[in-house]
């Protein structure tokens, strides 16, 4: 499954969690991180509670990983695959559209979002989802202090429920 050097599409929450756990440098050194530009914007602006998740500018954060723009054709391709079955926020939508455009080449997806997991499951790619905990362990870091949604256990439980037909994870 996941190994050092793999391409990992990483979402806003996992970028923020890696920074909060002081694991960002090791994680980005251990994997080829990709994200959608909107995820960088989400991570560096105040959230609905007024908190800034990552104390960097968009250009500073963009210099640390492979950030790509998502166009309407990529979004449309995702909508073709999902229909109206799953509602995604803009960051999730663009990141999954970016991953989908990457094709069948080896890649993983790191993001603790149930809607994203449902979308990947619907497409048939839920096994490509990995936890930040797993990434940290592969680069030799202790995952202490991670929120439960960033753990292998949380991801495994949600993925199992989906595979058993429970779409209300």
C-alpha positions in Angstrom: 0.0 0.0 0.0 1.5 3.4 1.0 5.3 3.7 0.9 7.8 6.5 1.2 8.1 8.5 -2.0 4.5 7.8 -3.1 2.3 10.6 -4.5 -0.2 11.7 -1.9 -3.0 14.1 -2.6 -3.4 15.9 0.8 -6.3 18.0 1.9 -6.6 21.2 4.0 -7.2 19.4 7.3 -4.3 17.0 6.9 -2.0 19.9 5.9 -3.0 21.8 9.1 -2.8 18.7 11.3 0.7 17.9 10.0 1.8 21.4 10.9 0.1 21.3 14.3 1.9 18.0 15.1 5.2 19.5 13.9 5.4 16.7 11.3 5.1 18.8 8.2 8.8 18.8 7.2 9.2 15.1 7.6 5.9 14.3 5.9 6.7 16.5 2.9 10.2 15.1 2.8 8.9 11.5 2.8 6.2 11.8 0.1 5.4 13.6 -3.1 2.6 15.8 -1.8 0.1 17.3 -4.2 -2.9 19.5 -3.4 -5.4 21.8 -5.1 -4.7 25.5 -4.8 -8.0 26.0 -3.0 -6.7 23.8 -0.2 -3.8 26.1 0.3 -6.2 29.1 0.4 -8.4 27.3 3.0 -5.4 26.4 5.2 -4.0 30.0 5.2 -7.1 32.1 5.7 -9.3 32.4 8.8 -11.8 29.6 9.2 -15.4 30.1 10.4 -14.1 30.4 14.0 -11.5 33.0 13.0 -8.6 30.6 13.3 -5.9 30.4 10.7 -4.9 26.7 10.3 -1.4 27.2 8.9 0.5 30.4 9.7 2.0 30.8 6.2 1.0 32.7 3.1 -0.3 30.8 0.1 2.9 31.3 -1.9 5.0 30.1 1.1 2.9 27.0 1.5 2.8 26.4 -2.3 6.6 26.4 -2.4 6.5 23.4 -0.1 4.5 21.0 -2.2 3.0 20.5 -5.7 -0.1 22.8 -5.7 -2.2 22.7 -8.9 -5.1 24.6 -10.3 -8.3 22.7 -11.0 -10.3 23.7 -14.1 -14.0 23.3 -14.9 -13.3 20.3 -17.2 -11.7 18.4 -14.3 -14.6 19.3 -12.0 -17.1 18.2 -14.7 -15.3 14.8 -15.0 -15.8 14.3 -11.2 -19.5 15.3 -11.4 -19.8 12.7 -14.3 -18.5 10.0 -12.0 -20.4 11.0 -8.8 -23.6 12.5 -10.2 -25.4 14.2 -7.3 -24.8 11.3 -4.9 -22.3 13.1 -2.7 -22.0 16.7 -1.6 -18.5 17.9 -1.4 -17.1 21.2 -0.2 -15.0 23.2 -2.7 -11.6 21.9 -1.4 -12.7 18.3 -1.3 -14.2 18.6 -4.8 -11.1 20.1 -6.3 -8.7 17.7 -4.6 -10.7 14.7 -5.7 -11.0 16.1 -9.2 -7.3 16.6 -9.3 -6.6 13.0 -8.1 -9.1 11.7 -10.6 -7.3 13.6 -13.4 -4.1 11.9 -12.3 -5.6 8.6 -13.5 -4.7 5.1 -12.4 -1.1 5.7 -11.7 -0.1 5.0 -8.1 -1.3 7.7 -5.7 -2.9 7.9 -2.3 -5.3 10.4 -0.8 -4.9 11.9 2.8 -7.9 13.7 4.2 -10.1 12.9 7.2 -13.3 13.8 5.6 -16.3 11.5 5.4 -17.7 13.0 2.3 -14.3 12.6 0.5 -14.2 9.0 1.7 -17.7 8.3 0.4 -16.8 9.9 -2.9 -13.7 7.8 -3.3 -15.6 4.7 -2.3 -18.3 5.5 -4.9 -15.6 5.8 -7.5 -14.0 2.5 -6.3 -10.9 4.0 -4.9 -11.5 4.1 -1.1 -8.5 1.8 -0.6 -6.3 4.7 -1.9 -7.2 6.8 1.2 -4.5 6.9 3.9 -4.3 8.5 7.3 -1.9 11.1 8.4 -0.9 8.7 11.3 0.2 6.2 8.7 2.3 8.8 6.8 3.9 10.0 10.0 4.8 6.4 11.1 6.4 5.7 7.7 8.7 8.7 8.1 9.6 7.6 11.7 7.5 10.0 13.7 5.2 9.2 16.6 1.6 10.1 15.9 1.0 11.4 19.4 -1.5 14.2 19.7 -3.4 13.6 16.4 -7.1 14.0 16.4 -8.9 10.6 16.0 -10.0 11.5 12.4 -6.3 11.5 11.4 -5.7 7.9 12.6 -5.6 4.5 10.8 -8.3 3.3 13.2 -10.8 6.0 12.3 -10.2 5.5 8.6 -10.4 1.7 8.9 -13.7 1.8 10.8 -15.3 4.2 8.3 -14.0 2.4 5.2 -15.3 -1.0 6.7 -18.7 0.5 7.3 -18.8 1.8 3.7 -17.8 -1.6 2.3 -20.6 -3.2 4.4 -23.2 -0.8 2.8 -23.5 1.8 5.5 -23.3 5.1 3.5 -24.1 7.2 6.6 -20.6 6.9 8.1 
